[in-house]
Amino acid sequence: MFRSVYLPRSADGAAFAMTTYGIPLIVVATTRSATLTGVVFALEWLPRLVAFTVAGSLVDRHGVARIFRTACVGRALVVLLAALLLAAPDVGVPAAVTVMALAPVSGFLTECSYIAAETAGGEASRTAGDQAHRVQSVLLAIDQTTMLAGPLVSGLLLEYGGLALMLITLAALSLLAATLLPDNSAMPSGDSPGKSGVRAGWGTLRALPALAWLVGGLLVSNTAIALLQAAMPVIVVTELGRSSADAGFIWSAAAVASLLAIACARRAIDRWGLWPVGATAAAIAAGATLAVAQADTYRGYVLLIALLMAGEGGLTVVLRTLRSHLIPPEVFGSTLSLTILLLLVPFPLAGLLVAAIPPGQIGHAVTVTSLLQALGLFTAFARLRTLRTTPA
């Protein structure tokens, strides 16, 4: 498991984090334009959302290994080409054009490798049987750790090594991930005779009420979390008078709390089962969000956001475990892509909402979404308790 799943996932997760956080930093360093940085953020995420509609189908049809390696090698080649163009301005390609093109292409390939890695993790969880939650907690811890380290490493490489060193490091991680993935016959190999794509994902989700209810509850919950993420800089900097670094520290503390919760969730599921742990995590997340809506101090925001993300960490372990138990292997990639796409939809919408409403009304919007989150999670877990398809 360590050699075939965890090591490739770690290398690809590091490349994922560096792509997500490092490329906007490259744009800032190259163009010195806040506007272009925002545009690149959108250019990077829109193809990622599009990727979820096709990546799962590609994995189902062609297999984990082929898609994972193709995406990783493709990302390495794109990044190295960008490094060469930035290092050779005499070629005639403006630096701004290079980095603006790098964002969408690398973003698309990154999501393809992520879906393939998630599919491999789902197969490993299915093989683990009753210990599936242990596999998923390790995978989630890898993701959280790389997301913690990604921004820091990217910033340090840019500051002390320059653009070329950062891009070469990103390419090296991509190639390392492709090399580490072994030829494993136990992994989904593709060539599935069934349907694939978004339509197959919708059909599978409708046929699995337990998964559908959990995804629906987390979709409502993510709406509240997305609004908090989008609004936190405004709240901390404008209303509390703190620095941007203070706003970033809140989510760093939250990531640490989430890692601790993931480790605790694994042991708690061993002892009490999947549903009680999920319901407890949902109650913690909903309660923390309701409290955040009433917070008025920086310390209060730090503690409550950390508590919220701890609850979300437990919920994510439950979702991934349930997903690996219920989704048939032949349509796993398609259904996985659809569930991730649904859970990501609130994030761009939250950014638009924060941009549209006056800062003084953000607190009221957080209160409304926190109430919806509590209602959605309560309804989802109340329904899950009556479904026999839910693992104990």
Secondary structure, 3 states (H helix, E strand, C coil): CHHHHHHHHHHHHHHHHHHHHHHHHHHHHHHCCHHHHHHHHHHHHHHHHHHHHHHHHHHHHHCHHHHHHHHHHHHHHHHHHHHHHHHCHHHCCCHHHHHHHHHHHHHHHHHHHHHHHHHHHHHHHHHHHHHHHHHHHHHHHHHHHHHHHHHHHHHHHHHHCHHHHHHHHHHHHHHHHHHHCCCCCCCCCCCCCCCCCHHHHHHHHHHCHHHHHHHHHHHHHHHHHHHHHHHHHHHHHHHCCCCHHHHHHHHHHHHHHHHHHHHHHHHHHHHHCHHHHHHHHHHHHHHHHHHHCCCCCHHHHHHHHHHHHHHHHHHHHHHHHHHHHHCCHHHHHHHHHHHHHHHHCHHHHHHHHHHHCCHHHHHHHHHHHHHHHHHHHHHHHHHHHCCCCCCC
